Every structure is written in structure tokens, then in C-alpha cells.
Amino acid sequence: MSTSYDVINPATEEIVKNVPHLDIEQTDAVIAKAAKAFDTWRHIAPGERARLLRSFSQVVTDHREELAQLEITNAGHTRSNALWEADNVANVLMYYAASPERLFGKQIPVPGGVDITFKEPIGVVGIIVPWNFPMPIAGWGFAPALAGGNTVVLKPAEYTPLTAIRLAELALLAGIPESVFNVLPGKGSVVGNRFVTHPLVRKIAFTGSTSVGKSIMAGCADQIKRVTLELGGKSSNIIFADADIAKAASGAPGAVFDNAGQDCCARSRILVQRTAFDAFMEHFEVAVKKFRVEDPNLATADMGPLISKKQFDVVESYLDEEIAFTGTAPTGPGYWMAPTVLLPKNTNSKSWREEIFGPVVSVLTFEDEADAIAMANEGEYGLSGSIWSRDVGRALRMSRAVETGALSINSNSSVRFWTPFGGFKQSGLGRGLGPDALDSYTELKNVFISND
Ligand code: NAD
């Protein structure tokens, strides 16, 4: 039985739209069409597939204002973030549009003939997306998938389906053939789970919580289905006393409170070398108080509301530790929360260990490099992080020792569409973006041709 879902504007609590949810039969019907479309899409000449992806990129650019406005209304993203996100989809499409003509194989020396490798498409790829960055995360999956010659079924998160639905319409407008890129709004337990169990879906690219990721990986085992996972994080912002403390402190709010902290890369643990603690906190308090939490439509907004009442309640449950200081937030309707800085007792505290996924950061001190490495590597996650030091050797030693996939030194920027992104440990499996992502959307075939 199909149902529907009321999409809520988290800044006003008003209903934006009612979106029908697909049931299993409807999901199966779309998967069957995507499997049929694969027969033609995989055989479209590389140059033509590239041209279609460039055209898709251009159409997204032409609609960036509309897409950004949808995300502001649906997810409470700030205007500057939402525009960046729409542009990111266009950029990722343009980047992978260069791939169809460059899916090079190898020629490997062998006796008695020639050995060559091919990168073959996999088939229908199922992409399951969370609500925190609906547009970019969808694009990080569907752009390399389509470039590799696969067709796509994409399930947006229940809270945030609007931009994905529009992107599917824009793909058609750009000339991508029917049923090549399909968006299926629905429940994770229905549509998402069907991607896992349906034999014609040959690969899953899942982004979301570690707990659901584990169940998806277990489900994929049944068919040895290809799977890549982008999961949770609890990343560290490590600040040595020899760093530019004022710069590290002024960047720290954005590194954790961007998107209201609903960011898998959020640096939600701040580790400050003991001798720099007072200086850091002084600068940090000024920066947090300046961080503007307001109507996300305003160009000046640094942060909007949380996505839902449910998320608000989860995040609020972490506010029972000592609070160093907070920023401000609007009152009235909407799921608003002020950025909050906690001083946990030690590394066993709940706020230090768990992914909060809200505008809350915990600060602890460390003594030396060894201490910082041990603290940063504690726990099951390993996605992102920052290291601040003027000592190049130390920064390099630290970057090799911290067990995470996407680190930045004297910066908090860890996502670029042309560099790899993904997690160590339970933060994920495989890498998205960059030159290597195509390997996760193709199968390597080896062919030997005899001289005889
Ligand atoms: P979630 O795991 O609850 O849901 C993610 C998606 O999976 C949704 O579309 C949901 O409908 C679907 N889903 C739920 N149950 C399913 C099932 N049984 N089978 C198939 N699909 C199912 O996560 P969320 O709350 O939407 O997102 C927040 C989480 O995502 C956080 O843990 C965050 O760290 C993580 N995340 C990770 C990255 C990354 O790149 N590593 C990026 C963004 C978010």
C-alpha cells in the first residue's frame, strides 16, 4: 500500500508539500525500467554520454536558484550553503562528464597473445541518501554512476525529497533518456530495503548512519552485492600551542556548526594543547557569539534550524554536561538551537564519544602529540579532522597518525569534488569523489587474446 509524507519547513514548522511514497510494487516497476534502460545507456557512445552529462550539469546551473530555494525551504539550509550545494551537483556532473572518454583499461604483457582490461558498467545502481546534504550526496553517487554507464535508482531521505525529485526532472530536460536516472521517494524500510534485496540492483551506494549502514552491508552479503558506505563521524579539531590560535579559533565554529552541526565531517571534538587553552577559549567565545543563527533565507545567515523536532530532542539530550558558553538562536516556531560549547569531564563523557549531529562541540585539553593522537583515535569513527600547527614536521606526523579518511592541516576544508572522500574504521567503506570513485561504479574485466 502506498503512503505519503508531509514535508515540513524546519524554520517555520509549516507543511511545504505532500510527497507520495512508493510501495514495493511501484519500486519494483521502476527498477525493472532502469534495468531495461541499462541495455541502451551502457551502449551509448562515450562522447555522447559525456555530452549528455555536460548538458545535465548546465541545466542544473541554469536552475541553481530554484534548487537552492527548495533546499532552504525543505532543509533549513542557509542561502549560501544551498547555492554551494546546487553548484556542487553541477560541478560533480561536469567533473565526471570527463570520464566516459577516459575509462582506460590496461594492456598487460603476457606470453602468447595480448591481455587487456576493461572497466565495465555494473548495472542498476541503488543510491540511498540521508537528509543532511540531500543534493551533494545524491550527486556524489549518481554522477560517477551514470558516467560509468550504469542506470540509477535513488532514494532520498524521507525529510528531504524535494531537490532530488527536481533533479530527476532536470535530467530529462537535459536529454538524459527516460528511466536512466530515477528518483523514488519512500521509506528506508520499504524502498531502500528493496534496493538491497532486489537482484537487478547490482550495487548500493549508501550514505547515512553507521547502524543502518551495517544492516545494509549485511543485506548486500546475500547476493555479494557491491556496496560503498559513507557513515557517521566524530572528528577532531586538534590545535597545538604553536598554531595561529586566533585563526584556529575563528574557524572552529564553522567547522562544527555549519549546517547546524548536521554534518558527518563536523569537528565536534576540539583538542587544545593545555598551554594554549585559555587563549583559544577567549578567541573561540568571541567567534561563537558572532556566529549568526537566523532565517536561512538571509544572505548573512551562518546557521539555520535543525531538520526536525526529533533531531532537536536528540541533540538537546546531550546538553547535560558543563556548558562553557553558547551563541544565540531565534525563538518561536522552528527547530532552533543555539551553538553550544561543552566542557566534558573526560574522554568517557557521552558528548565526547557519540556523534551528536547538532550544534554542540566538546572541548578537552591534551599534553603532547602522543596524547592528542590517542584521544583523536579513540572510538569507532574516522571520517575527517583538522590539525593546527606551524611545525610542518609535526603536522605531517599527526596527519599520518590520525586514523581518518579526509584530514586538513591549518584548514577545516575536507571536501573537494576532485579529491577522494570517505572514512576509516566504522565511518565507511570505499571512497567517493575524485579520480578513483569510478572504480566503485565499474567492474574490472580482464581479456586475453591468443596470438594463434
Ligand atoms: P539514516 O541512516 O537514518 O538514513 C539514511 C538513509 O537510509 C535514508 O534515506 C533512510 O530512509 C534510509 N534507510 C533507513 N533505513 C533503511 C533500511 N533499513 N534499508 C535501506 N535504507 C534505509 O541516516 P540519516 O539520519 O538520514 O543521516 C544522518 C547520518 O548520516 C549521520 O550518522 C551522518 O554522519 C551520516 N552521514 C554520513 C556522511 C558521509 O559521507 N560519511 C554524509 C552525510 C551523513
Residues whose N, C-alpha, C, O or C-beta is under 5 A from the ligand:
A	BS01	NAD	I128 V129 P130 W131 N132 K155 P156 A157 E158 G186 K187 G188 S189 G192 N193 T207 G208 S209 T210 V212 E230 L231 G232 G233 C264 S427
